[in-house]
Every structure is written in structure tokens, then in C-alpha cells.
Amino acid sequence: WNMPISVNAPAANCTSLSLQEVNGKPAIAFVSSELYYVHATDADGLGWGTTVLVDSLHMYNAPLSMKVVNGRPAIAYRCFVDNFYNELRYVRANDADGTSWGTPVWVYGLSVSVVVLEVVNGNPAIGFMRGDYARFVRSTDANGTAWGSVVDAFYSTSLANLSMTVVNGIPAFAVYYDPGLSMAYVRALNVNGTSWSAPSNVTGGFGLNAGLRLQLLDMNGTPAVAYFEYTNLDLYFIRANSTDGATWAAPQLLDAPGYVGTDISAVMVNSNPAIAYRDETDGDLKIKRASTTTGSGAWNPAYVLD
């Protein structure tokens, strides 16, 4: 890995961000009191263009998620209207590189604490956490100019966190919740996410905490989750036994001891799962990649990135 590169940004601190490949180059949407976007000038991210202001409403430490939607970058995010009222908004760029952006679209009118943007059956869709609900809403068109009804995908008292992605063509959530101090998996009953199945238990015994982190993956059509287990403060990985996620294999411990596995980001790299995560004990950013396509067996040693 090369040395970290400073990206053009406002002077204020970056409080949340989302990285995507946009038109063949890396791009970052981020919050620095307001919503910004910056696009690299080369495929390796060695140089970066001018930072673009996307939405001037105050966002503070607001969640956001970026994806490429119908050939252009798009962002779902929470903002504060008149510094008080919360809105879930969606905005899409006017061009493939994101040099200018359209008018934000209102999606939902209450405060949310987690936001995940995905493309579901050709249209943008947002999974989000509202209180003790995991909720889902999908646009009625491919660009996200109008949105359908919000659907409740999961409810439990003391919902702690969630992750959403499309698994084998179907939108799905992994959720941390109480009672039971457990993780559950719930998938839609159709490709548009208009109705949802009963949850399947994944594993339990975490110790409930708002800092729990998890990332749902589509592993070649089968769901899998990388997660931070709060009881022992360790990094784990777990994979379903089937594409519907009805039953799950035993969890695999990936990194311990200490305080490891916070701020997880997991993707498939050359068909094998890989996880970037923070090691709080050593103060390091690390990455591990599985040695198999299923994530079973030994994983490659962790590399320190920064």
C-alpha cells in the first residue's frame, strides 16, 4: 500500500463519508457541516479535483451513503431543515463525474440514524433506521426523481444498528437488536422490496451497545456478515448456509485480542471477502482478505494500512 494522500476538502472536520468508484475513478461524498463531493482525476486516486458543495443545509454528524445510479453518482443522506427539522434526502449528479448536482429530493420527513443507498431492481432504494424500525423505500423510477411508500422491514425494541445490501437479487438487512442481544437477517419477499419475510436468527450474545458495527455482504449469491462483537471486543465473520439466509454457520473469529473491529467496511475482492477495520488497541487501520471464496478456513494476515 502507498502512503495516504490528502484529498481536497474544506477546513472543518469530516464527520462521515462514503467512497465509491465513479466513472472509473474513486470519489468521496462527505459531511463537513454541509454535504460535499470530490472526484479523483486518475484511476489510482493520486490526484483529486475540486470539492463540490452538494447541499448547504447543516448535517453535523449525519449519516450518508453514495452509489452510482443510472450512470451518475447519487447520495442519500439526513439533513436538518431550518437547523431543527430532520429530513431524509436523495440527490443525483447532473453528469457522470459529479461536477454539478441536481436539486435534492425529499424522501422521508423524520430523523434517521443509519442510511444505506442501493440500486434495487434497476431503481435506487434506501434502507434506514428510524427508532426501533428497519425501514425500506424504493424510487418509482431509475433516476430517483419520485419515491414510493416506506415499508417496515423489521421491528424490535432497542434496535442498535443495521446494514442493507442486495443479496442474490433481493434486498436484505442484517440487524443488531434486543431482546436477545442478537443479530438477525431479514430479506424481502420480492425483488422490489414491497413486503418482507420473518427474520432469521444469525447469532447472539453480543451485549447491546450503540457502537456495534456490521456489514452485510452478497457473497456470490449467499449472505454473509462481518461484525464487531461487543462482549469480547473482537472482529468476526459469519456466512449463511443457503442463499435465503434461513440458517447460518458458526461465527469465525478474525482478529483478537484487544479492541478490534470497529468502523467496518467489507467488500468482495477478486471473488473473496475482504474487511477493512479499525484496531482501537493499536490505533491502526487494517485490512484482511479471505483465502477462499466462501470465507471459510484461514484468512490472510492483517495488513496495517495507516
N, C-alpha and C positions, 0 to 999 in steps of 0.2 A: 504494500500500500504506500502511496506517496504522502507527502506532508499535507495537512489540512490547508484549504485555500479560503481566504476571506472573501465573502460574497458581498457585493454592494448592497447596502441596506441603510435605513435611517439610523440615527444615533441612539434612539431608545432601544431597550432590550427586546429581543424576540421572545415571545411567551408561548407560542405554539406554531407548528409548521407542518407542511405536507410536501413530500418530494415525489415527483413523477417524471417519466420520460415524455417530453412534448415535442413532436415533430423531429424525433431523432436526437434530441439533446435534453439534458437534465433541466428541470425547472422547479422552483420552490414557491409555494404560497405560504405566507407567514403573517402573524399578527405582531405589530409593534404599535400598540394603542389603536391603530387602524389596520385595514386589510391591504396587504401588498403582494406583488408577484414579481419574480425576477427569473429570467431565462438565460441559460448559458449560451455562449457564442460558438462553442465547439462541442463535439460529442463526448469528450472526456471531462467536460466541466472545468477546464483550466482557465477559461476566461468567462466573464459574465457581463451581460448587458445592463441597461438602465433599469432601475427599480421602478415599477409602475404602481401607482395608487389605484386600487380596485374599488374600495368602498371607504368613505371618510367617516362613517359612523364609528363611535367608540366601541371597541370589542374587548378591551382589557385582556384577561386570560381566557378568551373564548375558544371553544373547540372549532376545528375546521377540517375539511377533507377535500382533496383535489383529485380529479380524474380527467382523462381525455374523453369527451362526449361528442360523438359525431364529428370527429376530426379536429376539435378545438378543446383547449383546456377549460375546465369548469370547476367551480368551488361551491361547496355547501358550507354554511357557517352560521354561528349565532352572533347577533349584534344587539346593541342597546339603542333603541329609538328614543330620542329626547333624553338620553342618559338614564332611562328608567325602564321603559317597556322592552321586553325581550322579543326578538323575532328570529325564526329560522329562515334564512335566505339562501337563494341559489343565484349564481351569476355565471355567465359563459362568455368567453372572449369573442371578439369580432373577427379574429383571424387565427390561423393555425399556430402561430408563435406566441400569441398573447400580448402583442404590442399595444392593443387597446381592448377595452372591455365594454360589454353591454350594460343595460340597466338591470340592477338586481331585481329578482322576482320573490315576492312574499310566498312562503310555503306553509309556515305554522306560526301561531301567534303567542306561544308560551315559552318559558325558559326551558332549555335542554342542556344536558351536561355531557353528552357524548354525541358526535356526529360522524357518520360514515357514508360517503358517496360511492355508489357503484352504478354500473350500467347493467340493467336487468331486462332481458329480452329486448334489447335494442334501445330502450329508453332510460334516462337517468332515474335513479331511485335513491332514497335516503333512509338509512336506519338511524334511529336516535333514541336516547334515553330521556324520558320525562318522568321524574319521580321514581316510582316503582314499576314503570312500564317500559318494555322494549317496543318501540313503535316503528312502523314502516309506511312510507309513502312513495308513490311512483308517478313520474310525469306521464301525461297523456300524449306526449309527442317526443320525437327523438332529440329535440334541442333543449327541452326543459322550459318552454315558454308558459306552460299551464300544468297544474298538478291535480292529481286525483284525491280521493279521500284517504285520511290517515287510518291505518289498520293497527290494532293491538296484536302484536305477535306473541308477547309473553308478559305475565304479571306475577310478581311475588313480593311480599313485604321485604323491605331492605334490599332492593336490587343494588348491587355495588358497582358493576361495570358490565360492558358488553363489547362484542366485536361482530361485525357482519361482513359477509362476502357471498359470492355466488359459487355454489358447490354443485358440480355436475349439472349446470344449467338452472339450478333452483336457488333463490335467495335463502340465506340461513343465518341464524345468530348463534353465537356461544355467549353464555351469560354467567356471571357470578351472582349468587343470591343467598338470602337467608329467609326462612329457617332451613337448617340442614348444612349451612356453611358449605355450599356445594357449587359445582359447575354443571350447567345443563346445556343441551343442544336442541334447537328448535328450527325446523325448516318449513318453508311454505308448501302448500298442497298443490301449487301450480306455478308456472314459470313467471307469472306476473305478480305473485305475492298478495293476491286478494284475500286469501284465507290461509291459516297456519295450523300445523299439526300440534298435538300434545308434545311437551318436552321429553327428551330422553336424558336420563342421568348420565353424566360423564365421569365425574369423580367428586369426592368431598373431603371434608376435614381441613379447610383452609384457615379458618379464623377470619371473621369478616372484617374488612378494612377497606376504606375508600381508595387506598393506594394499590389495590390488586390490579395487575395488568395481564392482559391476554390478547392473543392474536389468532383468529380463525383462518385456516388455510384450505384451499382446494388442492389436495394432493392427487393430481391425476384422476379426479372424479370422486375421491374419498375425503371426508372432512378430517382435519387434524387441528390441534390447538397447541401453541406454545404459550406458557403461562408462568407467572411468578406466584409461588406458593408461600403464603404469608406466615404460616405456622413455623416453618423451618428457614424461611427467607432464601429459598433456592429456586433455580430455573428448571422447569420440567417441560416435557413434550408428551403428547398423547394422541393416538390415532384411532379412528373408528374401525370396527371390524367389517363394515359394509358401507356402500355408498349412501344409504339412508340415515346413517348415524344412530341406528337403533341400539347398538351395543358397542362398547369401547374396550380396547386393550388396556393392559396395565400401564400406568404412567412411567416414563423414563426420566431419571434424574440426569440432567445435562451439565450442571455446574453447581458446586458446593465446595467447602462450607463458606460461611460469611453471609453477606447481604448482596445476593446476585440475582439478576433477572428483572430489574425494574426498567421501565421505558422500552418495552419490547417492540421490535419490528421484524416480522417474518415474511419471507418470500420464497418462491421456488427458484432455484439457480441450477440451470442445466438438469432439470427434472428432479433435483434433490432439494429437500427443505433446508433453509438457512435462516439463522436468527441473529440479529444484531441486538445487543442489550447492554445495559449499564451495570458495572460491578461497583456497588457503593462502597464496599470494603476497601478496594484498592484505588478507587477513583478513576477507573478505566472504562472506555468504550470498547466492547469486544464483539467478535462475530464467531459463530460456529456453524459448520455445514455438515449435514448427514453424509455418510459414506454410501448410503443406499437410497433408492427412490421412495421407499416406504418409511424411511426414518428409523427403521429397526436396527438393532446392533449398535456398534460403537460409532460415535460421531468423531469427526476430525477435531484435533486440538483447537482450543480457542485462540484466536489471534487478537492481539491488542491493537486497536486502530488509533487510539488517542488517549 
